[in-house]
Amino acid sequence: MENVKNYRVKTGSVKAMRTFIGQPIHEIRDYMLGCENIALGLGDLREGFNVSIEGTGGARDLTPGDYIVMSEDRHAFFMSPVEFEKKYEEQVDSTELYYVVTKYGFPVKDGEMMLKDERIRPILLASFFEQNKFSPAVTVNQSFNVKDEADIGRIVSGITEQMHVDILKIATKVY
């Protein structure tokens, strides 16, 4: 039994775009440029994405709400939201994760969870965006250390309070 070991499936990362009703067709076309295995029959579609787009090369039709998944070698396939969410989960940017973990002292797992939350992410990364010459909506000037789950709640409350203060400052500023 010494030769018996546990193995896991190797996975690579993929890029994916979820389509939506009314999406400009050029966004889908631009994403699919250079795709190796599927050509989309865009035909006379020039406006928003409202009906199925015929897939060629044996691909099923792309309907609004489906994901277009693109592998590293530029092979694409379409997946329904149910299929996609069973197989994939969002991967946070490693640079952003490193920044959040080192600046606030969060455990990696908590940092990933908070970066996936669209309400918390911009607040955590406000000073990161500032350093990289982006214009954040909110600047956070506090440093936090997490010791337990209760700390996370206090941190989120503190960040939210700071966000409200900054928004009030912006709103009351006279130009």
ChimeraX attribute file (.defattr): number of C-alpha atoms within 10 A of each C-alpha:
attribute: neighborCount
match mode: 1-to-1
recipient: residues
	/A:1	4
	/A:2	4
	/A:3	5
	/A:4	6
	/A:5	6
	/A:6	5
	/A:7	6
	/A:8	5
	/A:9	5
	/A:10	5
	/A:11	6
	/A:12	7
	/A:13	11
	/A:14	15
	/A:15	15
	/A:16	19
	/A:17	15
	/A:18	17
	/A:19	20
	/A:20	15
	/A:21	12
	/A:22	12
	/A:23	15
	/A:24	16
	/A:25	16
	/A:26	15
	/A:27	13
	/A:28	17
	/A:29	13
	/A:30	9
	/A:31	14
	/A:32	19
	/A:33	11
	/A:34	12
	/A:35	16
	/A:36	12
	/A:37	13
	/A:38	19
	/A:39	17
	/A:40	17
	/A:41	12
	/A:42	15
	/A:43	8
	/A:44	6
	/A:45	14
	/A:46	10
	/A:47	11
	/A:48	14
	/A:49	21
	/A:50	15
	/A:51	13
	/A:52	12
	/A:53	17
	/A:54	15
	/A:55	17
	/A:56	13
	/A:57	9
	/A:58	8
	/A:59	15
	/A:60	14
	/A:61	16
	/A:62	21
	/A:63	19
	/A:64	18
	/A:65	14
	/A:66	19
	/A:67	24
	/A:68	20
	/A:69	19
	/A:70	20
	/A:71	14
	/A:72	11
	/A:73	9
	/A:74	17
	/A:75	15
	/A:76	22
	/A:77	18
	/A:78	22
	/A:79	20
	/A:80	15
	/A:81	13
	/A:82	10
	/A:83	12
	/A:84	17
	/A:85	12
	/A:86	8
	/A:87	8
	/A:88	11
	/A:89	8
	/A:90	11
	/A:91	12
	/A:92	14
	/A:93	10
	/A:94	10
	/A:95	9
	/A:96	17
	/A:97	20
	/A:98	15
	/A:99	16
	/A:100	23
	/A:101	17
	/A:102	13
	/A:103	17
	/A:104	16
	/A:105	17
	/A:106	22
	/A:107	15
	/A:108	14
	/A:109	10
	/A:110	17
	/A:111	22
	/A:112	22
	/A:113	12
	/A:114	21
	/A:115	21
	/A:116	14
	/A:117	10
	/A:118	9
	/A:119	11
	/A:120	15
	/A:121	17
	/A:122	19
	/A:123	21
	/A:124	23
	/A:125	21
	/A:126	18
	/A:127	20
	/A:128	20
	/A:129	17
	/A:130	14
	/A:131	10
	/A:132	8
	/A:133	9
	/A:134	11
	/A:135	12
	/A:136	14
	/A:137	14
	/A:138	22
	/A:139	21
	/A:140	18
	/A:141	9
	/A:142	11
	/A:143	9
	/A:144	14
	/A:145	15
	/A:146	16
	/A:147	11
	/A:148	10
	/A:149	9
	/A:150	9
	/A:151	14
	/A:152	17
	/A:153	12
	/A:154	13
	/A:155	17
	/A:156	15
	/A:157	12
	/A:158	15
	/A:159	20
	/A:160	16
	/A:161	12
	/A:162	18
	/A:163	17
	/A:164	13
	/A:165	13
	/A:166	15
	/A:167	15
	/A:168	11
	/A:169	11
	/A:170	12
	/A:171	9
	/A:172	8
	/A:173	8
	/A:174	6
	/A:175	3
